Amino acid sequence: MSDKLPDKFEYRSNSGGVVFAWDNEEMTAFRVDSFKNFVPISDPDTSLKVWMRMSPVSREEAESILKASTDQP
């Protein structure tokens, strides 16, 4: 398992510790379930809310949040 997220996305997180990836080129959002599993958010309104309302985080911070969430039993 790789423990590095792709550089091509901007990352965001909500207050519940869920990581999201934003693709500026495609203007789409993904829920990041693991380092290799990006779930597309198909609803344009929800995708836009990820971009506009969720706090931006660095890729390193997103990796740390994701690693903490996957390390829990």
C-alpha positions as CSV (number, residue, x, y, z in Angstrom):
1,M,0.0,0.0,0.0
2,S,1.4,3.4,-1.0
3,D,1.2,6.0,1.7
4,K,1.4,9.0,-0.6
5,L,-1.5,10.8,-2.3
6,P,-1.2,12.1,-5.9
7,D,0.1,15.7,-6.3
8,K,-2.5,16.5,-9.0
9,F,-5.3,17.1,-6.5
10,E,-6.1,19.8,-3.9
11,Y,-7.1,18.2,-0.6
12,R,-9.8,19.2,1.8
13,S,-11.1,17.8,5.1
14,N,-14.3,18.1,7.0
15,S,-14.7,18.3,10.8
16,G,-15.3,14.6,10.9
17,G,-11.8,13.8,9.6
18,V,-12.9,12.7,6.1
19,V,-10.4,13.6,3.3
20,F,-11.6,14.8,-0.1
21,A,-9.7,15.4,-3.2
22,W,-10.5,18.3,-5.6
23,D,-9.5,18.1,-9.3
24,N,-9.1,21.7,-10.7
25,E,-8.9,20.5,-14.3
26,E,-12.1,18.5,-14.2
27,M,-13.8,20.6,-11.5
28,T,-14.8,17.4,-9.7
29,A,-14.5,16.1,-6.2
30,F,-13.6,12.6,-4.7
31,R,-14.0,11.2,-1.3
32,V,-10.7,9.6,-0.3
33,D,-11.4,6.3,1.4
34,S,-7.8,5.1,1.2
35,F,-4.5,5.9,-0.5
36,K,-5.7,4.1,-3.6
37,N,-9.5,4.4,-3.4
38,F,-10.9,7.7,-4.6
39,V,-14.7,7.6,-4.8
40,P,-16.1,10.2,-7.3
41,I,-18.8,12.5,-6.1
42,S,-21.2,12.5,-9.0
43,D,-23.6,15.2,-7.7
44,P,-22.4,18.6,-8.9
45,D,-23.9,20.4,-5.9
46,T,-22.1,18.2,-3.4
47,S,-18.9,18.4,-5.4
48,L,-19.1,22.2,-5.4
49,K,-19.7,22.2,-1.6
50,V,-16.5,20.2,-1.1
51,W,-14.6,22.9,-3.1
52,M,-16.2,25.9,-1.5
53,R,-17.0,24.9,2.1
54,M,-14.4,22.4,3.2
55,S,-11.1,23.5,4.8
56,P,-8.1,23.1,2.4
57,V,-5.3,21.0,3.8
58,S,-1.8,20.2,2.5
59,R,-1.2,16.9,0.8
60,E,1.0,15.9,3.8
61,E,-1.8,16.8,6.3
62,A,-4.3,14.9,4.2
63,E,-2.0,11.9,4.3
64,S,-1.7,12.2,8.0
65,I,-5.5,12.4,8.5
66,L,-6.0,9.4,6.2
67,K,-3.3,7.3,7.9
68,A,-4.9,8.0,11.3
69,S,-8.3,7.0,10.1
70,T,-7.1,3.7,8.5
71,D,-5.0,2.8,11.5
72,Q,-8.1,2.6,13.8
73,P,-9.4,-0.9,14.4
